[in-house]
Amino acid sequence: MTAPDSAPGEDLREPLREPLRIGPLELDRRVFMAPMAGISTPAFRRSVRRFGAGLVYTEMISAYGVYYDNRRTLDYLACGEEQHPVGFQLFGADADVLAEAAMRCVRAGADLVDINMACPVRKVMKTGAGAALLAKPERAAGIVRAVAEAIGPGVPVTVKIRSGLRAGDEAGRRTAPLLAAAGAAAVCIHPRTAAQLYRGRADHAVTRALAQELDVPVIASGDVDGRAAALALLESGAAAVMLARHALGRPWLFAEVLDGAPEPDAAERLAEVRRFAADVLRDMGPRGVGHLRQFWQRFRRSGVLDRPLAQALMQAPDAVVVAALLGL
Ligand SMILES: Cc1cc2nc3c(=O)[nH]c(=O)nc-3n(C[C@H](O)[C@H](O)[C@H](O)COP(=O)(O)O)c2cc1C
């Protein structure tokens, strides 16, 4: 008897756990943690890794800050063993500066270097960086070329883009093929326009179209709120998905998306909050108290903290009080 074309049970394969290559980088799952400025710190990255994130990113890092040895910027390059694989995301507008900064990222342990061409914030765009690069496709491609040449074949360069600057301009779709031709090993698309900021729904018809047009993996970001959304994106051609706002205050969303895991019980969720908070305070010292404030209401909304505890944590003046409230 000849072997059947498809192995028995092949249709039971788990698409989100299919290996994925991004250039030379081999990943074993397709659910990533999106880069989020002010959020994706080492403690946050460790937290989502515990629930199965297959690739995590740094916050976006100023290439100029790295280039000019700004001490605060260089702190963003710190990355422990337990967080890998890690993408370092850079923003900037100058190819030489980005190339030099990318080499520093690789020396600091980057498994992947991502160039931000998606940030819609005025302060960033007015320097010609972030989504502003979508209006200058040749410049954008030149940046990718310079970075890819500088860091060599061992570490992939990727780009994160928006669908465009404003509705109907299709700048993302027009720029992406040039980026791939210039050496981008994958393109991540957040299909909202820069003008939309974070409002409205992500238009994943753009993701679908890009996935058909490009011969490099297309990573989808936007509105991934559960397993069904992630599977639908893979079904429509995306190579991987990123979780962002929906995982804030709910790091266990990664396990749900990846494996359909049920939400951990209340004790486990509280243990994770305590572990995350302890990590932040250890890494950031007194600055961690302010940093953590953006998480307490999110942990309350996800049902881990009750209202009085969340409020007390919001008002906690220092790390000693935070630690006492959480029993750290
Ligand atoms: C607070 C915050 C900070 C963000 N910072 C970055 C960033 O530094 N770099 C980046 O490429 N995208 C950034 N993003 C965009 C996310 O990576 C993601 O593409 C976007 O939120 C869409 O996904 P969502 O609809 O699931 O939130 C940020 C988003 C948020 C909410």
The ligand as an SDF file (V2000), in Angstrom:
LIG
                    3D

 31 33  0  0  0  0  0  0  0  0999 V2000
    0.5970   52.1490   24.1360 C   0  0  0  0  0  0  0  0  0  0  0  0
    0.9950   51.6990   22.7530 C   0  0  0  0  0  0  0  0  0  0  0  0
    2.2910   51.8920   22.3380 C   0  0  0  0  0  0  0  0  0  0  0  0
    2.6790   51.4700   21.0650 C   0  0  0  0  0  0  0  0  0  0  0  0
    3.9880   51.6190   20.6970 N   0  0  0  0  0  0  0  0  0  0  0  0
    4.3980   51.0920   19.5080 C   0  0  0  0  0  0  0  0  0  0  0  0
    5.7780   51.1030   19.1560 C   0  0  0  0  0  0  0  0  0  0  0  0
    6.6480   51.5800   19.8990 O   0  0  0  0  0  0  0  0  0  0  0  0
    6.1290   50.5740   17.9620 N   0  0  0  0  0  0  0  0  0  0  0  0
    5.1990   50.0300   17.1080 C   0  0  0  0  0  0  0  0  0  0  0  0
    5.5560   49.5510   16.0340 O   0  0  0  0  0  0  0  0  0  0  0  0
    3.8920   50.0040   17.4160 N   0  0  0  0  0  0  0  0  0  0  0  0
    3.4840   50.4980   18.5950 C   0  0  0  0  0  0  0  0  0  0  0  0
    2.1620   50.4070   18.9400 N   0  0  0  0  0  0  0  0  0  0  0  0
    1.2250   49.7620   18.0310 C   0  0  0  0  0  0  0  0  0  0  0  0
    1.0600   48.2780   18.3520 C   0  0  0  0  0  0  0  0  0  0  0  0
    2.2680   47.5850   18.1500 O   0  0  0  0  0  0  0  0  0  0  0  0
   -0.0490   47.6400   17.4770 C   0  0  0  0  0  0  0  0  0  0  0  0
    0.3860   47.6410   16.1380 O   0  0  0  0  0  0  0  0  0  0  0  0
   -1.3580   48.3900   17.5710 C   0  0  0  0  0  0  0  0  0  0  0  0
   -1.7040   48.6820   18.8960 O   0  0  0  0  0  0  0  0  0  0  0  0
   -2.4870   47.6170   16.8940 C   0  0  0  0  0  0  0  0  0  0  0  0
   -2.8160   46.4610   17.5910 O   0  0  0  0  0  0  0  0  0  0  0  0
   -4.1160   46.3680   18.5640 P   0  0  0  0  0  0  0  0  0  0  0  0
   -5.2940   46.8730   17.7520 O   0  0  0  0  0  0  0  0  0  0  0  0
   -4.1750   44.9050   18.8580 O   0  0  0  0  0  0  0  0  0  0  0  0
   -3.8260   47.2240   19.7390 O   0  0  0  0  0  0  0  0  0  0  0  0
    1.7430   50.8600   20.1920 C   0  0  0  0  0  0  0  0  0  0  0  0
    0.4260   50.6910   20.6290 C   0  0  0  0  0  0  0  0  0  0  0  0
    0.0570   51.0910   21.8860 C   0  0  0  0  0  0  0  0  0  0  0  0
   -1.3750   50.8690   22.3160 C   0  0  0  0  0  0  0  0  0  0  0  0
  1  2  1  0
  2  3  1  0
  2 30  2  0
  3  4  2  0
  4  5  1  0
  4 28  1  0
  5  6  2  0
  6  7  1  0
  6 13  1  0
  7  8  2  0
  7  9  1  0
  9 10  1  0
 10 11  2  0
 10 12  1  0
 12 13  2  0
 13 14  1  0
 14 15  1  0
 14 28  1  0
 15 16  1  0
 16 17  1  0
 16 18  1  0
 18 19  1  0
 18 20  1  0
 20 21  1  0
 20 22  1  0
 22 23  1  0
 23 24  1  0
 24 25  2  0
 24 26  1  0
 24 27  1  0
 28 29  2  0
 29 30  1  0
 30 31  1  0
M  END
$$$$
